[in-house]
Each structure stands twice: as structure tokens, then as C-alpha cells.
Amino acid sequence: MKTIFVMVKCELGKAYDVANQAVEQIDKVSEVYSISGKYDLMMKCFLDDDQDIGHFVNEAIHSLEHIQDTFTMITFKAFG
């Protein structure tokens, strides 16, 4: 299992809609946080070890309505 975080910039006024869609429609999305800064949301996703990150982001995240931009962070090790 590997963990990625996807930061999402949404169309104005649509962050809550995007967050709800992600949680309801994408089983690999475990949590969605509203955040400050350049991006509106941060999605925590758990992928199978053999799952392609690029395909997941393009096919699952980018297919949600009202998304303008994303930034994906790949994690290496969780502490604690």
C-alpha cells in the first residue's frame, strides 16, 4: 500500500462539492481536508503497490467536476 496526497484547486465556490464527490465516488480517497494557500483541498489517497499514480490521478481525481489544477505528493515513510 502506498500513500499519496493530492492538492486540488477548485473553481470558485465549488470546493465543498469537489470534496463530497471525492469521498463519495473514489474508494481510494480516505480523507479530504480544506486547506489554505494556493490549493483549496488536500486528498489523502491509499493506492495498491502496483497501481499507477499517474493513471489514478488522471482517471479518478481529474474526472471530478470543478477541478482547475492538482499537485501530487508521493510519500515514502510514515513516522509515529
The first five atom37 places (N, CA, C, CB, O) and aatype in JSON, in Angstrom:
{
  "aatype": [12, 11, 16, 9, 13, 19, 12, 19, 11, 4, 6, 10, 7, 11, 0, 18, 3, 19, 0, 2, 5, 0, 19, 6, 5, 9, 3, 11, 19, 15, 6, 19, 18, 15, 9, 15, 7, 11, 18, 3, 10, 12, 12, 11, 4, 13, 10, 3, 3, 3, 5, 3, 9, 7, 8, 13, 19, 2, 6, 0, 9, 8, 15, 10, 6, 8, 9, 5, 3, 16, 13, 16, 12, 9, 16, 13, 11, 0, 13, 7],
  "atom_mask": [
    [1, 1, 1, 1, 1],
    [1, 1, 1, 1, 1],
    [1, 1, 1, 1, 1],
    [1, 1, 1, 1, 1],
    [1, 1, 1, 1, 1],
    [1, 1, 1, 1, 1],
    [1, 1, 1, 1, 1],
    [1, 1, 1, 1, 1],
    [1, 1, 1, 1, 1],
    [1, 1, 1, 1, 1],
    [1, 1, 1, 1, 1],
    [1, 1, 1, 1, 1],
    [1, 1, 1, 0, 1],
    [1, 1, 1, 1, 1],
    [1, 1, 1, 1, 1],
    [1, 1, 1, 1, 1],
    [1, 1, 1, 1, 1],
    [1, 1, 1, 1, 1],
    [1, 1, 1, 1, 1],
    [1, 1, 1, 1, 1],
    [1, 1, 1, 1, 1],
    [1, 1, 1, 1, 1],
    [1, 1, 1, 1, 1],
    [1, 1, 1, 1, 1],
    [1, 1, 1, 1, 1],
    [1, 1, 1, 1, 1],
    [1, 1, 1, 1, 1],
    [1, 1, 1, 1, 1],
    [1, 1, 1, 1, 1],
    [1, 1, 1, 1, 1],
    [1, 1, 1, 1, 1],
    [1, 1, 1, 1, 1],
    [1, 1, 1, 1, 1],
    [1, 1, 1, 1, 1],
    [1, 1, 1, 1, 1],
    [1, 1, 1, 1, 1],
    [1, 1, 1, 0, 1],
    [1, 1, 1, 1, 1],
    [1, 1, 1, 1, 1],
    [1, 1, 1, 1, 1],
    [1, 1, 1, 1, 1],
    [1, 1, 1, 1, 1],
    [1, 1, 1, 1, 1],
    [1, 1, 1, 1, 1],
    [1, 1, 1, 1, 1],
    [1, 1, 1, 1, 1],
    [1, 1, 1, 1, 1],
    [1, 1, 1, 1, 1],
    [1, 1, 1, 1, 1],
    [1, 1, 1, 1, 1],
    [1, 1, 1, 1, 1],
    [1, 1, 1, 1, 1],
    [1, 1, 1, 1, 1],
    [1, 1, 1, 0, 1],
    [1, 1, 1, 1, 1],
    [1, 1, 1, 1, 1],
    [1, 1, 1, 1, 1],
    [1, 1, 1, 1, 1],
    [1, 1, 1, 1, 1],
    [1, 1, 1, 1, 1],
    [1, 1, 1, 1, 1],
    [1, 1, 1, 1, 1],
    [1, 1, 1, 1, 1],
    [1, 1, 1, 1, 1],
    [1, 1, 1, 1, 1],
    [1, 1, 1, 1, 1],
    [1, 1, 1, 1, 1],
    [1, 1, 1, 1, 1],
    [1, 1, 1, 1, 1],
    [1, 1, 1, 1, 1],
    [1, 1, 1, 1, 1],
    [1, 1, 1, 1, 1],
    [1, 1, 1, 1, 1],
    [1, 1, 1, 1, 1],
    [1, 1, 1, 1, 1],
    [1, 1, 1, 1, 1],
    [1, 1, 1, 1, 1],
    [1, 1, 1, 1, 1],
    [1, 1, 1, 1, 1],
    [1, 1, 1, 0, 1]
  ],
  "atom_positions": [
    [[0.85, -1.18, 0.0], [0.0, 0.0, 0.0], [0.89, 1.23, 0.0], [-0.96, 0.0, 1.22], [1.86, 1.3, 0.76]],
    [[0.57, 2.21, -0.85], [1.32, 3.46, -0.86], [0.35, 4.62, -0.66], [2.11, 3.63, -2.19], [-0.82, 4.56, -1.05]],
    [[0.85, 5.67, -0.05], [0.03, 6.84, 0.27], [0.48, 8.01, -0.58], [0.11, 7.19, 1.77], [1.68, 8.28, -0.71]],
    [[-0.49, 8.71, -1.16], [-0.2, 9.96, -1.87], [-1.14, 11.03, -1.34], [-0.34, 9.79, -3.42], [-2.22, 10.74, -0.82]],
    [[-0.73, 12.27, -1.48], [-1.57, 13.42, -1.18], [-1.74, 14.2, -2.47], [-0.96, 14.31, -0.04], [-0.77, 14.49, -3.16]],
    [[-2.99, 14.54, -2.78], [-3.26, 15.32, -3.98], [-3.88, 16.64, -3.55], [-4.2, 14.55, -4.97], [-4.97, 16.67, -2.97]],
    [[-3.18, 17.72, -3.83], [-3.7, 19.05, -3.55], [-4.53, 19.47, -4.77], [-2.54, 20.09, -3.26], [-4.13, 19.25, -5.91]],
    [[-5.69, 20.07, -4.5], [-6.64, 20.37, -5.57], [-7.05, 21.83, -5.52], [-7.87, 19.47, -5.48], [-7.45, 22.33, -4.46]],
    [[-6.96, 22.51, -6.66], [-7.51, 23.87, -6.81], [-8.85, 23.72, -7.51], [-6.52, 24.84, -7.62], [-8.94, 23.09, -8.57]],
    [[-9.87, 24.3, -6.92], [-11.24, 24.17, -7.43], [-11.73, 25.48, -8.05], [-12.2, 23.73, -6.31], [-11.17, 26.54, -7.8]],
    [[-12.76, 25.36, -8.85], [-13.45, 26.57, -9.33], [-14.01, 27.29, -8.11], [-14.59, 26.22, -10.36], [-14.33, 26.66, -7.1]],
    [[-14.12, 28.6, -8.21], [-14.62, 29.4, -7.08], [-15.97, 28.89, -6.58], [-14.74, 30.87, -7.47], [-16.89, 28.67, -7.37]],
    [[-16.06, 28.7, -5.27], [-17.31, 28.28, -4.65], [-17.64, 26.81, -4.78], [0.0, 0.0, 0.0], [-18.73, 26.39, -4.41]],
    [[-16.71, 26.01, -5.31], [-17.02, 24.59, -5.58], [-16.21, 23.61, -4.74], [-16.79, 24.3, -7.02], [-16.31, 22.4, -4.96]],
    [[-15.42, 24.08, -3.79], [-14.55, 23.18, -3.01], [-15.35, 22.13, -2.25], [-13.71, 23.99, -2.03], [-14.96, 20.97, -2.22]],
    [[-16.46, 22.51, -1.64], [-17.25, 21.55, -0.89], [-17.88, 20.5, -1.81], [-18.35, 22.26, -0.09], [-17.99, 19.33, -1.45]],
    [[-18.29, 20.92, -3.0], [-18.83, 19.98, -3.98], [-17.77, 18.97, -4.41], [-19.37, 20.74, -5.21], [-18.04, 17.77, -4.48]],
    [[-16.57, 19.45, -4.68], [-15.48, 18.57, -5.09], [-15.13, 17.6, -3.96], [-14.23, 19.39, -5.5], [-14.94, 16.41, -4.21]],
    [[-15.04, 18.1, -2.73], [-14.72, 17.25, -1.59], [-15.75, 16.14, -1.42], [-14.63, 18.08, -0.3], [-15.4, 14.98, -1.21]],
    [[-17.01, 16.49, -1.51], [-18.08, 15.49, -1.37], [-18.02, 14.46, -2.48], [-19.45, 16.17, -1.38], [-18.18, 13.27, -2.23]],
    [[-17.79, 14.9, -3.72], [-17.66, 13.96, -4.84], [-16.52, 12.99, -4.6], [-17.45, 14.72, -6.16], [-16.67, 11.78, -4.82]],
    [[-15.38, 13.49, -4.17], [-14.2, 12.66, -3.98], [-14.45, 11.57, -2.95], [-13.01, 13.51, -3.55], [-14.13, 10.4, -3.17]],
    [[-15.04, 11.95, -1.82], [-15.3, 11.0, -0.74], [-16.34, 9.96, -1.16], [-15.78, 11.73, 0.53], [-16.21, 8.78, -0.84]],
    [[-17.36, 10.4, -1.87], [-18.45, 9.5, -2.26], [-18.11, 8.61, -3.45], [-19.68, 10.3, -2.58], [-18.59, 7.48, -3.52]],
    [[-17.29, 9.09, -4.38], [-17.1, 8.39, -5.65], [-15.77, 7.64, -5.79], [-17.22, 9.35, -6.75], [-15.67, 6.74, -6.62]],
    [[-14.77, 7.99, -5.0], [-13.44, 7.4, -5.19], [-13.06, 6.62, -3.93], [-12.38, 8.49, -5.51], [-12.75, 7.22, -2.9]],
    [[-13.07, 5.31, -4.02], [-12.82, 4.5, -2.84], [-11.39, 4.59, -2.33], [-13.15, 3.07, -3.13], [-11.14, 4.3, -1.16]],
    [[-10.45, 5.0, -3.15], [-9.04, 5.13, -2.73], [-8.78, 6.43, -1.97], [-8.13, 5.07, -3.95], [-7.71, 6.58, -1.38]],
    [[-9.74, 7.36, -1.96], [-9.62, 8.6, -1.21], [-10.09, 8.32, 0.22], [-10.45, 9.78, -1.87], [-11.26, 7.99, 0.43]],
    [[-9.18, 8.46, 1.19], [-9.56, 8.16, 2.57], [-10.03, 9.4, 3.32], [-8.4, 7.54, 3.31], [-10.93, 9.32, 4.16]],
    [[-9.42, 10.55, 3.03], [-9.76, 11.79, 3.73], [-9.58, 12.96, 2.78], [-8.89, 11.98, 5.01], [-8.73, 12.94, 1.89]],
    [[-10.4, 14.0, 2.99], [-10.26, 15.25, 2.24], [-10.28, 16.39, 3.24], [-11.4, 15.41, 1.15], [-11.18, 16.49, 4.06]],
    [[-9.28, 17.25, 3.15], [-9.16, 18.39, 4.05], [-9.3, 19.68, 3.26], [-7.81, 18.37, 4.81], [-8.79, 19.78, 2.15]],
    [[-9.98, 20.68, 3.82], [-9.93, 22.02, 3.25], [-8.67, 22.66, 3.8], [-11.23, 22.88, 3.6], [-8.34, 22.5, 4.98]],
    [[-7.95, 23.37, 2.94], [-6.66, 23.95, 3.34], [-6.56, 25.4, 2.87], [-5.49, 23.12, 2.76], [-7.35, 25.85, 2.04]],
    [[-5.58, 26.1, 3.41], [-5.34, 27.48, 2.96], [-4.19, 27.48, 1.98], [-5.04, 28.42, 4.16], [-3.44, 26.51, 1.88]],
    [[-4.06, 28.58, 1.26], [-2.95, 28.72, 0.33], [-3.4, 28.62, -1.12], [0.0, 0.0, 0.0], [-4.56, 28.91, -1.44]],
    [[-2.49, 28.21, -1.98], [-2.73, 28.16, -3.42], [-3.8, 27.13, -3.79], [-1.44, 27.85, -4.15], [-4.52, 27.3, -4.77]],
    [[-3.91, 26.05, -3.0], [-4.87, 24.99, -3.27], [-5.99, 25.03, -2.24], [-4.19, 23.61, -3.26], [-5.82, 25.55, -1.15]],
    [[-7.13, 24.47, -2.61], [-8.33, 24.5, -1.75], [-8.5, 23.24, -0.92], [-9.55, 24.71, -2.6], [-8.99, 23.31, 0.21]],
    [[-8.1, 22.09, -1.47], [-8.32, 20.81, -0.82], [-7.04, 19.98, -0.84], [-9.46, 20.04, -1.49], [-6.19, 20.15, -1.71]],
    [[-6.92, 19.08, 0.14], [-5.86, 18.09, 0.14], [-6.51, 16.72, 0.35], [-4.78, 18.39, 1.25], [-7.2, 16.49, 1.34]],
    [[-6.29, 15.83, -0.61], [-6.88, 14.49, -0.56], [-5.81, 13.48, -0.19], [-7.54, 14.12, -1.92], [-4.74, 13.43, -0.81]],
    [[-6.1, 12.68, 0.82], [-5.2, 11.59, 1.22], [-5.71, 10.32, 0.55], [-5.13, 11.44, 2.79], [-6.87, 9.93, 0.74]],
    [[-4.85, 9.68, -0.22], [-5.26, 8.52, -1.0], [-4.34, 7.34, -0.7], [-5.25, 8.84, -2.52], [-3.12, 7.5, -0.6]],
    [[-4.92, 6.16, -0.56], [-4.17, 4.93, -0.37], [-4.31, 4.1, -1.64], [-4.67, 4.13, 0.88], [-5.41, 3.71, -2.02]],
    [[-3.18, 3.83, -2.3], [-3.18, 3.07, -3.54], [-2.5, 1.72, -3.33], [-2.48, 3.86, -4.66], [-1.63, 1.58, -2.47]],
    [[-2.9, 0.74, -4.13], [-2.21, -0.54, -4.12], [-0.78, -0.33, -4.62], [-2.96, -1.6, -4.98], [-0.53, 0.58, -5.42]],
    [[0.14, -1.16, -4.17], [1.55, -1.02, -4.56], [1.76, -1.04, -6.06], [2.37, -2.11, -3.93], [2.65, -0.36, -6.57]],
    [[0.95, -1.8, -6.78], [1.13, -1.91, -8.23], [0.28, -0.91, -9.02], [0.78, -3.32, -8.67], [0.31, -0.92, -10.26]],
    [[-0.47, -0.06, -8.33], [-1.33, 0.91, -9.02], [-0.5, 2.1, -9.51], [-2.47, 1.4, -8.1], [0.33, 2.63, -8.77]],
    [[-0.71, 2.5, -10.74], [0.0, 3.62, -11.35], [-0.58, 4.93, -10.83], [-0.09, 3.56, -12.9], [-1.77, 5.2, -10.98]],
    [[0.26, 5.75, -10.22], [-0.19, 7.01, -9.62], [-0.72, 7.96, -10.68], [0.96, 7.68, -8.84], [-1.77, 8.58, -10.49]],
    [[-0.01, 8.09, -11.79], [-0.45, 9.0, -12.85], [-1.81, 8.64, -13.4], [0.0, 0.0, 0.0], [-2.66, 9.51, -13.6]],
    [[-2.03, 7.35, -13.65], [-3.35, 6.93, -14.14], [-4.43, 7.2, -13.12], [-3.34, 5.44, -14.51], [-5.53, 7.65, -13.46]],
    [[-4.13, 6.92, -11.83], [-5.13, 7.17, -10.78], [-5.52, 8.65, -10.75], [-4.58, 6.74, -9.4], [-6.7, 8.98, -10.75]],
    [[-4.53, 9.53, -10.71], [-4.82, 10.96, -10.63], [-5.58, 11.41, -11.88], [-3.51, 11.78, -10.48], [-6.58, 12.13, -11.77]],
    [[-5.12, 11.0, -13.05], [-5.78, 11.42, -14.3], [-7.19, 10.86, -14.43], [-4.96, 10.97, -15.49], [-8.1, 11.59, -14.84]],
    [[-7.39, 9.6, -14.1], [-8.68, 8.96, -14.32], [-9.67, 9.18, -13.18], [-8.48, 7.49, -14.53], [-10.87, 9.32, -13.43]],
    [[-9.2, 9.21, -11.94], [-10.11, 9.34, -10.81], [-10.27, 10.78, -10.33], [-9.63, 8.48, -9.66], [-11.39, 11.28, -10.24]],
    [[-9.17, 11.44, -10.04], [-9.25, 12.8, -9.5], [-9.63, 13.82, -10.57], [-7.91, 13.2, -8.87], [-10.55, 14.61, -10.37]],
    [[-8.94, 13.79, -11.7], [-9.22, 14.78, -12.76], [-10.61, 14.61, -13.37], [-8.18, 14.67, -13.84], [-11.09, 15.53, -14.03]],
    [[-11.24, 13.49, -13.18], [-12.58, 13.29, -13.73], [-13.67, 13.97, -12.9], [-12.89, 11.8, -13.85], [-14.81, 14.07, -13.34]],
    [[-13.33, 14.42, -11.69], [-14.3, 15.13, -10.86], [-14.6, 16.5, -11.48], [-13.78, 15.29, -9.41], [-13.73, 17.13, -12.08]],
    [[-15.82, 16.94, -11.33], [-16.22, 18.25, -11.86], [-15.64, 19.37, -11.01], [-17.75, 18.37, -11.92], [-15.42, 19.2, -9.81]],
    [[-15.38, 20.51, -11.62], [-15.0, 21.77, -10.97], [-13.56, 21.8, -10.47], [-15.91, 22.03, -9.81], [-13.23, 22.59, -9.59]],
    [[-12.68, 20.94, -11.01], [-11.27, 20.97, -10.65], [-10.51, 21.8, -11.68], [-10.68, 19.54, -10.55], [-10.69, 21.62, -12.89]],
    [[-9.65, 22.71, -11.21], [-8.85, 23.53, -12.1], [-7.4, 23.06, -12.18], [-8.88, 24.96, -11.64], [-6.78, 23.15, -13.24]],
    [[-6.85, 22.55, -11.07], [-5.44, 22.2, -11.04], [-5.2, 21.21, -9.91], [-4.55, 23.46, -10.86], [-5.95, 21.18, -8.93]],
    [[-4.15, 20.39, -10.04], [-3.75, 19.49, -8.96], [-2.24, 19.5, -8.8], [-4.26, 18.06, -9.23], [-1.51, 19.87, -9.71]],
    [[-1.8, 19.08, -7.63], [-0.39, 18.9, -7.33], [-0.28, 17.65, -6.47], [0.23, 20.17, -6.59], [-0.87, 17.59, -5.39]],
    [[0.45, 16.65, -6.94], [0.52, 15.36, -6.27], [1.84, 15.2, -5.54], [0.34, 14.22, -7.27], [2.91, 15.47, -6.09]],
    [[1.75, 14.77, -4.27], [2.93, 14.47, -3.47], [2.96, 12.98, -3.17], [2.94, 15.3, -2.15], [1.99, 12.41, -2.68]],
    [[4.09, 12.37, -3.46], [4.28, 10.94, -3.18], [4.99, 10.82, -1.84], [5.1, 10.23, -4.32], [5.96, 11.54, -1.58]],
    [[4.52, 9.93, -0.98], [5.14, 9.76, 0.32], [6.06, 8.55, 0.32], [4.08, 9.61, 1.41], [5.93, 7.66, -0.52]],
    [[7.01, 8.53, 1.27], [7.96, 7.43, 1.36], [7.78, 6.63, 2.64], [9.38, 7.97, 1.28], [7.68, 5.4, 2.58]],
    [[7.73, 7.28, 3.78], [7.64, 6.57, 5.05], [6.8, 7.39, 6.02], [9.04, 6.3, 5.64], [6.94, 8.61, 6.1]],
    [[5.92, 6.7, 6.75], [5.13, 7.34, 7.79], [5.81, 7.1, 9.13], [3.67, 6.79, 7.79], [6.24, 5.98, 9.43]],
    [[5.91, 8.13, 9.93], [6.51, 8.01, 11.27], [5.42, 8.14, 12.31], [7.62, 9.1, 11.49], [4.44, 8.86, 12.11]],
    [[5.59, 7.46, 13.4], [4.67, 7.6, 14.53], [3.68, 6.59, 14.59], [0.0, 0.0, 0.0], [2.84, 6.6, 15.49]]
  ]
}
